[in-house]
Amino acid sequence: MNASSLIVAALVSALLWLAIGLAGIFRARDFVLVSRWLFPAGAANSLFLAILALAALPSGKQELILPIGLPNLPFHLRLDALSAFFLFLLGAASAGISIYAAGYFRKSEGSALGLQCLLYHVFLASMAFVILANDGYAFMVAWETMALSSFFLVTAEHRHEEIRRAGYLYLLLAHIGAVAILLSFGVMAGSAGDYTFDAMRRFDGGEFWQTAAFLLALFGFGAKAGLLPLHAWLPEAHPAAPSPVSAMMSGVMLKTAIYGLLRVGFDLLQAHAWWWGLLLLLAGLASALFGVVFSAVQTDMKRLLAYSSIENVGLIVLGMGLALIFSAFGMHSFAALALTALLYHCLNHAFFKSLLFLSTGSVLHATGERNLGRLGGLIHQMPWVAWLALIGVLASAGLPPLNGFVSEWLLLQGFLFTPDVPHGYLNMLLPVFAGAIALVSALAGFTMVKFFGIIFLGQPREEKLAGAHDASKLSRIGLVWLGAGCVLLGVLPNVIIALLDPVVQSLLGVTLRLDTRAGGWLFLAPYSAERASYGPLIFFCGIAALTLAAWHVVRRRYHGRASRVPPWDCGFPLQTGRMQDTSEGYSQPIRRIFSPFFKRTREHPSPFDARPRYHSIVEDPLWYWLYLPIAWIVERCTRVVDFLQHGRIAVYLTYSFATLIILLVLTRG
């Protein structure tokens, strides 16, 4: 396939998703067709798009104009290295999610399956069009289509009030963010009114208007990414959605916001102010710390993962801020390192967070429970899900040799080079950010141990868990795909960084290719082998060899003599699964250390209660400090407007007459 036809093929792939969705709505009640044929067809199309995007990475930019839209406002499309990378992320992650969804959805769950098939594939197609758009008009149409289709997917089980409330909150913040993005495009379009991205690249409105465009973009895309304090929708909408949709939103949709920030910050706006990067560092660090601390104290497994997504988005934005600082000071090789780290983490997060959300979907299907306090011991009933979830947990915790470690290690290496920044205050602050990233990584490991241990290890906390079943065959394929991605992205970082080089080259003009190859095939040396290097394949082989050796020694030494006995319990004979450490008990140290972060509501039992129960609720204080006051102000303003709007024509004519009199008096004066 030649370079000029790649963008046409990408467009055809997006249109194929729309066709698959339309086929589903025409046979909305045909469960076998939709679940066993259409969703796998969507997964095959995702795989095709991923392969296509890989071919497009080194091919340079290609553009296309579609004769659709409004008069004199056609859609402009562009496929360059940046859009090709995010198309690859979309295709590779959605291939596993879609094949999992084929075995996940059941009859009589929420909306008709055919309708969910339509919305799901419109969601995929709209994300592809967001990435391909080359003008503000096409971008905003695709962006709003993505928001609306995902809203209807979130509210699939709309009979529940809390799900409807979560969906409306998501839609509200999505539209507020869309207004900010539209204003940012308007600023960059300037007085000429040319809405194409090519015209925006030529925008030269001075430092003030460039800063205004950047801040509007940060607000708009930050609302979609879940940056603090615009995060409120994320821990509500992700748990409310069906698990494949949660995986798609967390693993892929959040990255469209990162794509938008990269497109505006590094491509459309040519000037880079160092304090833009500092602002991103502050926003990213606040989001990362907030997300990981709240994730650690959650008792709902999907809310735990949702807050973990806020943490990972914060790490990505930290990398973007560091890249902007390096770029502003002309340190382009170091900027390439930070940009590579954030792109790598985008890809890593798409795989391990999708894997974890799908694992919770299997647990939810098998047990009907999402509360960590009612789970436990599921590794015996659900071994496939448990072992694959363990891969996602280790990757999310940032442990080698899996993919989460590589990108976080690269990010920390970028911060270790910050003493070379020619700015005294930044040299003082940036090491603090590096220490905070280490703290975030440690807390993430703590949270993932809690997640896996409470759900899969120990004994079942409820009797009904004994009847839990493993994931279906199609769902296992999706889980294996994502788990294999976590392993391959972890053990082949040099290959992945070489694939990222065209993206970094297009945005910064330099790459990491020579620096990474300086360490040879077995070693990753982001700057120089003398300063830091990491051998992922050696590490992987060493862990595998030690594990096999330990297993062999145990089998040879203790074979036939091992016995299973109950653990020692001080002589108390009545052991139950409820005696295990609870989710609340495990995270109690975090709640105490970071108590200023939380708004806690506790219910203490009376000494005379026949069945005493202790209940503790941890809430987001920003909801009470920021969102509720804004809601109160809006309600007051609405009452004033309601007072003026009586619905009677005589009153409206009186308003018009009074306005004319006032204008005449002012004009005469």
C-alpha positions in Angstrom: 0.0 0.0 0.0 1.5 3.4 -1.0 1.6 6.4 1.3 -1.1 8.3 -0.5 -3.6 5.5 0.0 -3.0 5.1 3.7 -5.3 7.9 4.8 -8.0 6.6 2.5 -7.6 3.2 4.1 -7.9 4.8 7.5 -11.1 6.6 6.5 -12.5 3.3 5.2 -11.7 1.6 8.5 -13.6 4.3 10.4 -16.5 3.9 8.0 -16.5 0.2 8.5 -17.1 0.7 12.2 -20.2 2.8 11.3 -21.4 0.1 8.9 -21.0 -2.6 11.6 -23.0 -0.5 14.0 -25.8 0.1 11.5 -26.0 -3.6 10.9 -26.5 -4.1 14.6 -29.3 -1.6 14.9 -31.2 -3.2 12.0 -31.0 -6.6 13.8 -31.2 -5.2 17.3 -32.7 -8.3 18.9 -30.6 -10.9 17.1 -28.2 -11.8 19.9 -26.1 -14.3 18.0 -25.5 -12.0 15.0 -24.6 -9.0 17.2 -22.4 -10.7 19.8 -20.9 -13.5 17.8 -20.4 -11.8 14.4 -20.5 -8.0 14.6 -18.4 -7.5 17.7 -15.6 -9.9 16.3 -15.9 -8.1 13.0 -15.3 -4.8 14.8 -12.3 -6.4 16.5 -10.9 -7.5 13.1 -11.3 -3.9 11.8 -9.5 -2.6 14.9 -6.6 -4.9 14.1 -6.6 -3.8 10.5 -6.4 -0.1 11.7 -3.6 -0.9 14.0 -1.5 -2.5 11.2 -2.4 0.4 8.9 -1.3 2.9 11.5 2.1 1.2 12.0 2.7 1.4 8.2 1.8 5.1 8.3 4.1 6.1 11.2 7.2 6.6 9.0 5.3 7.7 5.9 5.0 11.4 6.5 1.8 13.5 6.3 -1.1 12.8 4.0 -4.1 15.0 3.6 -7.6 14.5 2.3 -10.7 16.8 1.8 -14.1 15.3 2.1 -17.0 17.0 0.2 -19.3 16.8 3.3 -20.2 19.3 6.0 -21.7 22.7 5.6 -21.4 24.9 2.4 -17.8 26.0 2.0 -16.9 24.1 5.1 -15.7 20.6 4.0 -14.0 18.2 6.3 -10.2 18.2 6.1 -8.4 15.0 7.2 -4.7 14.5 7.9 -2.7 11.4 8.7 0.8 12.2 10.1 3.0 10.5 12.6 1.2 11.8 15.7 -2.3 10.8 14.4 -0.9 7.4 13.2 0.4 6.7 16.7 -2.9 7.4 18.4 -4.7 5.4 15.7 -2.4 2.5 16.5 -3.3 2.9 20.2 -7.0 3.0 19.3 -6.8 -0.1 17.0 -4.5 -2.2 19.2 -6.5 -1.7 22.4 -10.0 -1.8 20.9 -9.1 -5.1 19.2 -8.8 -6.8 22.6 -11.8 -4.9 24.1 -14.1 -5.7 21.2 -13.4 -9.4 21.2 -13.9 -9.5 24.9 -17.2 -7.7 24.5 -18.3 -10.4 22.1 -18.3 -12.8 25.0 -19.3 -10.3 27.7 -22.7 -8.9 26.8 -25.8 -10.9 27.9 -29.4 -10.8 26.9 -31.7 -8.5 28.8 -28.9 -6.2 30.1 -29.7 -2.5 29.8 -30.5 -1.3 26.3 -31.0 -3.7 23.3 -27.7 -5.3 22.3 -28.0 -4.1 18.8 -28.4 -0.5 20.0 -25.3 -0.9 22.2 -23.5 -2.3 19.1 -24.4 0.8 17.2 -23.3 3.2 19.9 -20.1 1.2 20.6 -18.9 1.3 17.0 -20.0 5.0 16.5 -17.9 5.7 19.6 -14.9 3.9 18.0 -15.4 5.7 14.6 -15.8 9.1 16.2 -12.5 8.7 18.1 -10.8 7.8 14.8 -12.3 10.9 13.2 -11.1 13.1 16.1 -7.5 11.8 15.5 -7.8 12.3 11.7 -9.4 15.7 11.7 -7.4 18.5 10.2 -9.7 21.4 10.9 -11.7 22.8 13.8 -15.1 22.1 12.3 -14.4 18.4 11.6 -12.7 18.0 15.0 -15.6 19.5 16.9 -18.2 17.4 15.1 -16.2 14.2 15.8 -15.6 15.3 19.4 -19.2 15.9 20.2 -20.2 12.6 18.5 -17.7 10.9 20.7 -19.2 12.6 23.8 -22.8 11.8 22.9 -22.2 8.1 21.9 -20.2 7.5 25.1 -22.9 9.2 27.2 -25.5 6.8 25.9 -23.1 3.9 26.5 -22.5 5.0 30.1 -26.3 5.2 30.7 -27.0 1.8 29.1 -28.6 0.7 32.4 -30.6 3.9 32.6 -33.2 2.4 35.0 -30.8 3.1 37.9 -30.9 6.7 39.1 -27.2 6.8 40.1 -26.2 5.7 36.5 -28.4 8.5 35.0 -26.8 11.0 37.4 -23.3 9.9 36.5 -24.1 10.1 32.8 -25.5 13.6 33.1 -22.5 14.8 35.1 -20.2 13.4 32.4 -22.1 15.0 29.6 -22.2 18.4 31.4 -18.4 18.5 31.9 -17.8 17.2 28.4 -19.8 20.0 26.9 -18.1 22.6 29.1 -14.8 21.3 27.9 -16.0 21.3 24.3 -16.8 25.0 24.6 -13.3 25.8 25.8 -11.8 23.8 22.9 -13.9 25.6 20.4 -12.8 29.0 21.9 -9.2 27.8 21.7 -9.6 27.0 18.0 -11.3 30.4 17.5 -8.4 32.2 19.0 -5.9 30.3 16.8 -8.1 30.9 13.7 -7.7 34.6 14.3 -9.5 37.4 12.4 -9.1 35.6 9.1 -11.6 33.0 10.2 -9.8 30.1 8.6 -10.7 27.0 10.6 -8.1 24.6 9.1 -5.2 23.4 11.3 -2.7 24.6 8.6 -4.0 28.2 9.1 -3.8 27.8 12.9 -0.1 26.7 12.6 0.5 30.1 11.0 -1.2 31.9 13.9 1.0 34.7 15.3 -1.1 36.7 17.7 1.6 37.4 20.2 2.3 35.9 23.6 -1.0 36.9 25.1 -3.2 35.2 22.5 -1.0 32.2 22.2 -1.2 31.8 26.0 -5.0 32.2 25.9 -5.3 29.5 23.2 -3.1 27.1 25.3 -5.0 27.7 28.5 -8.3 27.2 26.8 -7.1 24.0 25.3 -5.7 22.8 28.7 -9.1 23.5 30.3 -11.1 21.8 27.5 -8.9 18.7 27.0 -8.2 18.5 30.7 -11.9 18.1 31.4 -12.0 15.1 29.0 -8.8 13.7 30.4 -9.9 13.9 34.1 -7.3 16.4 35.2 -7.8 17.9 38.7 -10.2 19.7 39.4 -12.2 18.7 36.3 -12.1 15.0 37.3 -15.5 14.7 39.0 -17.2 12.9 36.2 -14.5 10.1 35.8 -15.0 8.1 39.1 -18.8 8.3 38.5 -19.1 7.5 34.8 -16.5 4.8 34.5 -18.0 2.5 37.2 -21.5 3.2 35.8 -20.7 2.0 32.3 -20.5 -1.6 31.1 -17.0 -3.0 31.6 -16.0 -3.0 27.9 -17.1 0.6 27.7 -15.2 1.5 30.9 -12.1 -0.1 29.4 -12.6 1.9 26.2 -13.2 5.2 28.0 -10.2 4.8 30.4 -7.8 3.0 28.0 -8.5 4.9 24.8 -10.9 7.9 25.1 -8.8 9.7 27.7 -5.9 9.5 25.2 -7.9 11.5 22.7 -7.6 14.4 25.2 -3.9 13.8 25.4 -3.7 13.8 21.6 -5.6 17.1 21.6 -3.1 18.7 24.1 -0.1 17.4 22.1 -1.7 18.7 18.8 -2.2 22.2 20.2 0.8 22.5 22.5 3.5 21.0 20.2 2.0 21.3 16.7 -0.4 24.2 16.3 1.2 26.6 18.7 4.8 27.1 17.6 5.9 29.2 20.7 6.6 27.2 23.9 6.7 29.2 27.2 8.6 27.5 30.0 5.8 28.3 32.5 3.3 26.4 30.4 5.3 23.3 31.2 5.4 24.3 34.9 1.6 24.7 34.9 1.3 21.2 33.3 3.7 19.8 36.0 1.5 21.2 38.8 -1.7 20.0 37.2 -0.2 16.5 36.5 1.3 16.1 40.0 -1.9 17.2 41.7 -3.9 14.7 39.6 -1.4 11.9 40.1 -1.3 12.3 43.9 -5.0 12.8 44.2 -5.9 9.9 42.0 -3.5 7.4 43.7 -4.5 8.4 47.2 -8.2 8.1 46.5 -7.7 4.9 44.6 -6.0 3.4 47.6 -9.0 3.9 49.9 -11.8 2.7 47.5 -14.0 -0.2 48.3 -15.6 -0.5 44.9 -13.3 -2.2 42.4 -14.3 -0.1 39.4 -14.0 3.2 41.3 -10.6 2.1 42.4 -9.5 1.7 38.8 -11.2 4.9 37.8 -9.2 6.9 40.3 -6.1 5.0 39.2 -6.8 6.4 35.7 -6.7 9.9 37.1 -3.3 9.0 38.6 -1.9 7.8 35.2 -3.3 10.7 33.3 -1.4 12.9 35.8 1.8 11.1 35.1 1.3 11.5 31.3 0.7 15.3 31.8 3.8 15.5 34.0 5.8 14.1 31.1 4.2 16.6 28.8 5.1 19.5 31.1 8.7 18.3 31.3 8.9 18.1 27.5 7.5 21.7 27.2 10.1 23.0 29.7 13.0 21.3 27.9 11.7 22.5 24.5 11.3 26.1 25.8 15.0 26.1 26.8 16.2 24.5 23.6 17.1 21.2 25.3 15.6 19.2 22.5 17.2 15.8 23.2 15.9 15.9 26.7 12.5 17.0 25.5 12.6 14.0 23.2 13.1 11.7 26.2 10.2 13.2 28.1 7.9 13.1 25.1 8.9 9.5 24.4 8.1 8.6 28.0 4.6 10.2 27.9 3.8 8.5 24.5 5.0 5.2 25.8 2.9 5.6 29.0 -0.2 6.4 26.9 0.3 3.1 25.1 1.0 1.2 28.3 -1.9 2.6 30.1 -4.2 1.7 27.2 -3.3 -2.0 27.6 -3.0 -2.5 31.4 -5.9 -0.4 32.4 -8.2 -2.0 29.7 -7.0 -5.4 31.0 -7.9 -4.5 34.6 -11.3 -3.1 33.7 -12.2 -6.1 31.7 -11.1 -8.4 34.6 -13.4 -6.6 36.9 -16.2 -7.1 34.3 -15.6 -10.8 34.4 -15.7 -10.7 38.2 -18.9 -8.7 38.2 -20.5 -11.1 35.8 -19.4 -14.2 37.8 -20.4 -12.9 41.2 -22.7 -10.0 40.8 -20.5 -8.1 43.3 -18.2 -5.1 42.8 -17.7 -4.3 46.5 -14.3 -5.5 47.6 -15.6 -6.4 51.0 -17.7 -9.2 49.6 -15.1 -10.9 47.3 -12.1 -13.0 47.9 -10.5 -16.3 46.9 -11.6 -16.1 43.3 -8.3 -17.4 41.9 -9.6 -20.9 42.5 -12.9 -20.4 40.6 -11.5 -17.9 38.0 -7.9 -18.9 37.3 -7.8 -17.4 33.8 -9.1 -14.0 34.9 -6.9 -14.1 38.0 -3.6 -14.8 36.3 -4.2 -12.3 33.5 -5.4 -9.7 36.0 -2.1 -10.3 37.8 -0.2 -9.2 34.7 -2.3 -6.0 34.6 -1.7 -5.4 38.3 2.0 -5.8 38.1 2.1 -3.5 35.0 0.0 -0.9 36.7 2.2 -1.0 39.8 5.2 -0.2 37.6 7.1 -3.4 38.3 9.7 -4.8 35.9 9.8 -6.4 33.4 6.3 -5.3 32.4 5.3 -2.2 30.4 4.3 0.1 33.2 7.9 0.1 34.5 9.5 1.2 31.3 7.6 4.4 30.8 7.7 5.4 34.4 11.5 4.7 34.5 12.0 6.8 31.3 10.0 9.6 32.9 12.1 9.5 36.1 15.3 9.5 33.9 14.0 12.7 32.3 13.6 14.4 35.8 17.1 13.3 36.7 18.5 15.5 33.9 16.8 18.6 35.2 19.8 20.1 36.9 20.9 21.1 33.4 17.8 23.4 33.0 19.1 27.1 32.9 16.6 28.3 35.5 17.3 28.5 39.2 13.8 28.1 40.6 13.0 25.2 38.2 16.2 23.4 39.3 15.0 23.7 42.9 11.4 22.5 42.1 12.0 19.7 39.6 13.7 17.3 42.0 10.7 17.6 44.3 8.5 16.5 41.4 10.8 13.5 40.9 10.4 12.5 44.5 6.6 12.9 44.3 6.6 10.6 41.2 8.4 8.0 43.3 5.8 8.4 46.0 3.0 8.0 43.5 4.6 4.8 42.1 4.9 3.3 45.6 1.3 4.1 46.4 0.2 2.7 43.1 1.9 -0.6 44.0 0.2 -0.5 47.4 -3.2 -0.1 45.7 -2.7 -2.8 43.2 -1.7 -5.3 45.9 -4.9 -4.4 47.7 -6.9 -4.8 44.4 -5.6 -8.2 43.5 -5.2 -9.6 47.1 -8.7 -8.7 48.2 -10.4 -10.0 45.1 -8.5 -13.1 44.2 -6.5 -14.3 47.2 -7.5 -15.6 50.6 -10.9 -17.2 51.2 -14.3 -16.3 49.8 -16.0 -13.7 52.0 -19.5 -14.8 50.7 -20.9 -18.2 50.3 -22.2 -17.4 46.8 -18.7 -16.9 45.5 -18.3 -20.7 45.4 -20.4 -20.7 42.3 -18.4 -18.2 40.4 -17.4 -19.1 36.8 -14.4 -18.1 34.7 -14.6 -15.8 31.7 -16.0 -17.2 28.4 -13.7 -18.3 25.6 -14.1 -15.1 23.6 -13.5 -13.0 26.6 -10.4 -14.9 27.4 -9.0 -14.1 24.0 -9.5 -10.4 24.6 -7.8 -10.7 28.0 -4.9 -12.7 26.6 -4.4 -10.1 23.8 -4.1 -7.2 26.3 -2.0 -9.3 28.7 0.4 -10.2 25.9 0.6 -6.5 25.0 1.6 -5.7 28.5 4.5 -8.2 28.3 5.7 -7.3 24.8 5.6 -3.6 25.5 7.7 -4.3 28.6 10.4 -6.6 27.2 10.9 -4.9 23.8 11.3 -1.2 24.7 13.9 -0.5 22.0 11.5 -1.7 19.3 8.7 0.5 20.7 10.9 3.6 21.0 12.0 3.1 17.4 8.4 3.2 16.4 7.9 6.3 18.5 10.8 8.1 16.8 8.8 9.5 13.9 6.3 11.0 16.3 9.0 12.7 18.3 10.8 13.8 15.2 7.6 15.4 13.8 7.0 17.4 17.0 10.5 18.3 18.1 12.8 17.7 15.2 15.0 15.2 17.1 14.6 11.6 18.2 16.0 9.2 20.8 17.0 6.6 18.1 20.8 7.0 18.5 20.6 7.2 22.3 18.6 4.1 22.7 20.7 2.1 20.2 23.8 3.1 22.1 22.9 0.5 24.7 22.7 -2.3 22.2 19.8 -4.7 21.6 19.6 -6.0 25.2 19.9 -2.7 27.0 17.8 0.4 27.1 20.0 3.5 27.7 17.8 6.6 27.3 20.7 9.1 27.4 24.0 7.2 27.8 24.9 3.7 29.1 27.2 5.3 31.7 24.4 7.2 33.4 21.6 4.6 33.3 20.6 1.5 31.5 18.0 -1.3 31.9 18.0 -4.8 30.4 14.4 -5.9 30.1 15.0 -9.2 28.4 17.7 -10.1 30.8 15.5 -9.1 33.7 12.6 -11.2 32.2 14.7 -14.2 31.6 16.2 -14.0 35.1 12.8 -13.8 36.8 11.5 -16.8 34.7 14.6 -18.8 35.5 14.3 -18.1 39.3 10.6 -19.0 39.3 11.2 -22.3 37.4 14.1 -23.2 39.7 12.1 -22.5 42.9 9.2 -24.5 41.5 11.5 -27.4 40.6 13.2 -27.4 44.0 9.9 -27.3 45.9 8.5 -30.2 43.8 11.6 -32.3 44.2 12.2 -31.6 47.9 8.6 -31.6 49.3 6.8 -33.8 46.8 4.5 -36.2 48.6 5.1 -34.7 52.0 3.2 -31.4 51.7 -0.1 -31.1 53.5 -2.8 -28.4 53.7 -3.9 -27.3 57.2 -5.8 -24.3 58.5 -3.7 -21.4 59.6 -3.0 -20.9 63.3 -5.7 -18.7 64.9 -4.8 -18.7 68.6 -6.9 -21.8 69.2 -10.2 -20.2 68.0 -11.9 -23.0 66.1 -14.6 -21.0 64.1 -12.8 -19.7 61.1 -14.7 -17.9 58.4 -13.8 -15.8 55.3 -15.0 -12.7 57.1 -12.0 -12.9 59.5 -9.6 -11.8 56.7 -8.3 -8.3 56.4 -10.9 -6.1 54.8 -10.4 -3.5 52.1 -11.0 -0.7 54.7 -8.6 -2.3 57.1 -5.9 -2.7 54.5 -6.1 1.0 53.5 -6.5 2.4 57.0 -2.8 3.7 57.2 -3.4 5.6 54.0 -6.7 7.1 55.3 -4.8 8.3 58.4 -1.7 9.7 56.7 -3.7 11.5 54.0 -6.7 12.4 56.1 -6.7 16.1 54.9 -7.4 14.8 51.4 -10.7 13.2 52.4 -14.1 14.1 53.5 -15.0 11.2 55.8 -18.4 10.1 57.2 -18.3 7.4 59.8 -21.1 5.4 61.5 -20.1 3.8 64.8 -22.1 0.9 66.2 -23.6 1.1 69.7 -22.2 -1.4 72.3 -25.7 -2.7 72.7 -26.3 -3.5 68.9 -27.1 -7.1 68.4 -25.4 -7.0 65.0 -22.9 -4.2 65.2 -21.7 -2.6 62.0 -19.0 0.0 61.3 -19.4 2.0 58.2 -17.0 4.6 56.8 -17.5 6.7 53.6 -14.6 8.6 52.0 -15.8 11.4 49.7 -14.1 13.9 47.4 -13.8 17.3 49.2 -13.6 19.1 45.9 -17.2 18.2 45.3 -18.2 20.2 48.3 -15.7 23.0 48.0 -16.0 23.6 44.2 -18.9 21.8 42.5 -21.7 22.3 45.0 -21.0 26.1 45.3 -21.1 26.4 41.6 -24.3 24.5 41.4 -25.8 26.8 44.1 -24.8 29.9 42.1 -26.3 28.4 38.9 -29.5 27.6 40.7 -29.8 31.2 42.0 -29.2 32.6 38.6 -31.8 30.2 37.2 -34.3 31.5 39.7 -33.7 35.1 38.5 -34.1 34.1 34.9 -37.2 32.1 35.8 -38.6 35.2 37.5 -38.1 37.2 34.3 -39.4 34.5 32.0 -43.2 34.4 32.8 -44.3 33.0 29.4 -46.7 35.9 28.8 -46.3 38.0 25.7 -47.5 41.1 27.5 -44.6 40.9 29.9 -42.1 40.4 27.1 -43.4 43.4 25.2 -43.0 45.4 28.4 -39.4 44.3 28.6 -38.8 45.4 25.0 -40.5 48.7 25.5 -38.5 49.5 28.6 -35.3 48.5 26.8 -36.1 50.9 24.0 -36.8 53.8 26.4 -33.5 53.2 28.2 -31.6 53.1 24.9 -33.2 56.3 23.7 -32.3 58.1 27.0 -28.7 56.9 26.9 -28.4 57.9 23.2 -29.9 61.3 23.9 -27.5 61.8 26.8 
